[in-house]
Amino acid sequence: MSERAAPFYCPYCGEEDLEPLEEHGAWFCNDCLRSFQLKFLGVRAAQQTKESR
C-alpha cells in the first residue's frame, strides 16, 4: 500500500496538473492555483435495505 493516494483531478476546476505539498494529504493545483487537503475517514459496511433482508 502506498503512503499517499494521489487524487486524479482538482475538486475545484477538474484539471489534472496537481503536485503534492509538504503537509500530509495536501495538494496544489497549478491550473486554478488552489490548494486542498484530502483525508481518509474510514470504511463503512453497506447498510441492508428491507428488500435485501
C-alpha positions as CSV (number, residue, x, y, z in Angstrom):
1,M,0.0,0.0,0.0
2,S,1.3,3.4,-0.8
3,E,1.9,6.1,1.8
4,R,-0.3,8.6,0.0
5,A,-3.1,8.1,-2.5
6,A,-3.0,10.7,-5.3
7,P,-6.1,12.5,-6.5
8,F,-6.9,12.2,-10.2
9,Y,-8.2,15.7,-10.6
10,C,-8.7,19.0,-8.8
11,P,-12.0,19.1,-7.0
12,Y,-12.4,22.8,-7.9
13,C,-11.6,23.1,-11.6
14,G,-11.3,19.4,-12.7
15,E,-7.8,19.8,-14.2
16,E,-5.1,17.1,-13.6
17,D,-2.0,19.3,-13.1
18,L,-1.5,18.6,-9.4
19,E,1.5,18.4,-7.1
20,P,1.8,17.3,-3.5
21,L,2.5,19.8,-0.8
22,E,4.6,19.2,2.4
23,E,1.5,18.7,4.6
24,H,0.2,15.2,4.7
25,G,-2.6,14.8,2.1
26,A,-2.3,18.3,0.8
27,W,-2.2,19.1,-2.9
28,F,-1.7,22.2,-5.1
29,C,-3.4,22.7,-8.5
30,N,-1.2,24.5,-11.0
31,D,-4.2,25.5,-13.1
32,C,-6.6,27.2,-10.7
33,L,-3.8,28.0,-8.1
34,R,-5.8,26.5,-5.2
35,S,-4.6,24.1,-2.6
36,F,-6.7,21.4,-0.9
37,Q,-6.2,18.6,1.5
38,L,-7.6,15.0,1.4
39,K,-8.4,13.0,4.4
40,F,-9.4,9.3,4.6
41,L,-12.2,8.9,7.1
42,G,-12.6,5.1,7.0
43,V,-14.6,2.2,5.6
44,R,-18.2,1.5,6.5
45,A,-20.1,-1.6,5.9
46,A,-23.0,-1.3,3.4
47,Q,-26.4,-0.9,5.1
48,Q,-29.0,-3.5,4.4
49,T,-32.3,-2.4,2.9
50,K,-35.7,-4.1,3.6
51,E,-35.6,-5.7,0.2
52,S,-32.2,-7.4,0.8
53,R,-33.1,-9.0,4.1
